[in-house]
Amino acid sequence: MTEEQLEQQEWDIVRNYLVGATKAQRHIFAARANYDGNSEAFRWLVDSSETDQATALLLYWNLGAAWHVQFDSAEASSSPTTYQLLRLLEQRYKAGFYETASIYFDPHRGSGARPGDYPDIPVKLAIPDIMLRPVEGSEHVAIEGDPEGFDEGLPFDIAETIYALYR
C-alpha cells in the first residue's frame, strides 16, 4: 500500500470517528491531536456548523492565531493555508456559524496556545475582540494531558486502528 493510500485510510478512520463523535469528544480531539498531521480533520471541524463554539475557539488559538497577527496577508504568512483557515474561523465565529456553546472554554487559561503567547511580535492584523472572550458553556471538558481513554485526541480503539495501518 502506498503512503498516500495509508494517509487516505487514516483520514477515513478519523473522519468517521468525528462524524459520530459527541461535542465533548470533538473538543478533546481539537485539544489533543497532533497539529502537524491533522489538517483535514481540523478543516472538517471548521466547516461543520455542529462544532461547538468552544471547540472552534480552541482551534483558532491552537492553530496559532497569536503568531499570525504579524502577517497582514496569506502570502506574507509563514503558513498561508493556516492563515486562511484562521481568517475563515474568525469570519464564521463572528457570524454565528457555530450555533451551540455548550462547552466552557477560556482562551486565556489552560495548557494550549493563548492570546499572550507572543507579546513581542508586531501586530499587523489584530485579533477580533470576540475571539478573546471565554465561551460560557456549562460543560467542562477535561483536556489537560491525554484524557483517560484517549491518545492524541482519539479513543484508544480508534488510535490503535490507525497505528495498525502502519505496522
N, C-alpha and C positions, 0 to 999 in steps of 0.2 A: 504494500500500500504506500502511496506517495505521501510526502509531508503535507501537501495540500489536501489530500483526501482525509488524512488524520485530523487536520485542523477543522475541516468541514464536519466530520463526525463529532468532534469535541463541541463545536458550536451548536450542532443539532441537539446534543445532550443538554447543554446549558440552556438553550432556548426553550426546550420542552420543560425543563425544570422551572424556569421563570414564568412561563405561561400558567402553570398550575400553582405557583408559589403564593403564599399569603403576603400581604403588605409587609409584615414583620420580616419574613424570610427574604424578601427583595431588599429590604433595608440592610439586613445583615450581609447580603451579597455585596451591595454597593459599598458597605463599610470595610469589608474584609477581603474582597477579591483582589487579585494582582492587577494593578492598573496598567501594567505593560502588555498584558496578553488578553485583555477582555474588551477591546474597543467595540466589537459588535454587540456584546451584551450591554455595555453602557449606552450605546446608541439606541438599543431596543428599549431600555428603561426611559431614556429621554423622549422617545417617540410614543410612549404609552401614556395615555391620559389616566390610566389606572395607577400609575406610580404616585405614591403619597408625596405631598409637598415636602415633607421632611427628607425623604429619600432624594428627591430632586435637588434640594438644597445641599445635602451631604455630598452628592455627586459633583455639584458645582464647585464646592471648596476642594474636594479631593482631586478633581481634575486640574487644579492649580489656578484658580481664579486670582488668588493673591499674587501669583507670579506673573500672570498675563496682563496685569494692569499697566505694565511698562510698554506694551505694544498697542499701537492705535489702528492696526490692520492685521488681517490674517497673513498677508505677505511679509510683514515685518516680524511676525511671531517666530519663535524657535520651534513651534509646533502648529502649523496652520490648521490642521484638522481639529486639534483640541481647541484652538482659539475660536473656530467657527462653532464648535459644539457648545462652548461656554456662552457665546452670544445667543445661540438658539435656546439654551436653557434659560437665560435671562428673559428673553422675549416671551417664552411660553409661561414662565413663572409669573411674570408681571401681568400677563393676560388672563391668568386663572385657568390655564390648561390642565394643571394638576389639581383636580377638584377636591380631593379629600386631604385633611390634615389630622389624621387620627394618631400619628406618631409624634412624640415630642423630640425636637432637635434644636440645639442651640449651637450655631456655628462658632461661637466664642469659647466653647468648652469641649472637652473630650480629647481623644488622642489623635484624631485625624488632622487634616490641614485646616488652618484657621485664618481669619481675616488679617491678623497681625503677623503672619509668618515672615514677611519680607519688608520690614519697616524702612529700609534704606534704599529701596529701588524707586526710581522716578515713576510717578503716576501719569500716564498719558490718557488712559481711559478709566475713569472712576467706577467703582462698584456701585450699582444702584442701591439706595437705602434699603429697599425691600429684601435684598439678598443678605443683609446684615442682621435682620431680625430673627429671633427664635420662632420656630413653629410650635405653637402651644397645644400640641396634641395631648391626649390623655394617656396614650400607651407609651410606656418606657421600654425600649428595646435594648437589651444588653449587647453592645457592640465592641466593648473593650476586649482586646486579645481575640482569640478564636472562641466564640461562644461554644458552650458544651454541645457536642454532636456535630460540629461544623469544622471544615478545613478549608481555608481560603474562601470563606463565604458560602460554601456549598455543604449540604448534609454529607456525612461520611460516605453513604452508599453511592451518591452521585459522584463525589470526588474519586472514590475507588474505581468506578466505572470508567472515568476519564483516565486515571493512571494506568489502568489495564490496557488501554488503547496503545500506549507507548512501550509496553513490555515486549 
